[in-house]
Amino acid sequence: MIQYKKIDIQQIKKQNIYIWGAGTWGRRCFKYLKTKEINVKGFFDNAVDKWNSEINDITVYSPNELQLLKSERDFYDILFCRG
């Protein structure tokens, strides 16, 4: 279930963060998070041509790979950054 909430910068420093959207807004979000010393573990995007590419050494994944995170019991938050 998707839950929308305001971002508490101090709280998400403790989380595994992924960004949904590897376009302009996703990259802007990434740059902002880096200024706050937040570790982004990856991007997700619907665009097939972006899958397995990298943005600043961070991998862009297919949305299908979300299931892998769930199966690994990896706790994470996803920030939606779409224009």
Secondary structure, DSSP 8 states (H G I E B T S, - for coil): --------HHHHTTS-EEEE--SHHHHHHHHHHHHTT--EEEEE-S-GGGTT-EETTEEEE-GGGHHHHHHTT---EEEE---
